[in-house]
Amino acid sequence: MSGVHVVILAAGKGSRMGALGEGLPKWLLEVGPRTIADHQLGAIADAGDAVTSTWVVTGHARSRVEQFLDGRRGVECVYNPEYARLNNWYSVLLALRAIDDGSVPVVVLNSDLFAPRWISRFVADAADTADGALIAVDAQRRLTDESMKVAATESDRGYLTAIGKAAVADPVGEYVGMLMAGGESLVEFRAALESFEGREENRDEWYERAVGLTAAGGSRWRLWTTPDSNWVEIDDDADHATAVDLQVSG
């Protein structure tokens, strides 16, 4: 097990969270007695030696995140000054530039992902796999127009062929906001992100677009299928309530 760098994307503002998200990054929302940040950092700590370093990309309400992390060892912050203008692809690119270590795989984790049972398992598997890239996919949940759909060579443990919210033929599941890239896959992923820089037409790209571009170019993103559908991407108050229910149910 060689270890991975973990990047948490916490720069955005929870614009659909209403009063809950005003002045507070979604990452610091409370789910039960703890914040999403506590849950995610706890899961990363549970992965033990699988983690080489942890990085948090900040933006909206940056000082609140820095205050929360003050005194925590082994967690570094990267500030994204363009968080309000550029989509999350730029946060990933800034993190990769800050880490600047192509010899160690990088795990990218969306800060609004609440999956209390299996984040640590993904991180451990990412550090131990022989695959150059992994992408977490729920193959069980019913897909909607808002789902980040994934097509693959097989329905389970295959390789990703396409990803997006639209124009994905025969999707096998939904991307859940967690991936790993290492070796040549990491080099190609970063190059795809860098191709967006300075292009107004790419300002609103998701980093998942870079995943799709690299897959089309030959990168092999192995599907890591989630053990269950007990997860939620917290975008609004209803999602927050779902997360609270998941926390209560364990």
ABEGO torsion letter per residue (X at the ends): XAEBBBBBBAABBBAAAEAAABGBBAAABBBEABBAAAAAAAAAAAAEAABABBBBBBBBGAAAAAAAABGBBGBBBBBBAAAAABBAAAAAAAAAAAAGBAABBBBBBBAABBBAAAAAAAAAAAAABABABBBBBBAABBBBAABBBBBBABABGBBBABBEABGBBGBAEBBAGBBBBBEAAAAAAAAAAAAABGBAAAAABBAAAAAAAAAAAGBBBBBBBBABABBBBBABAAAAAAAAAAAAAX
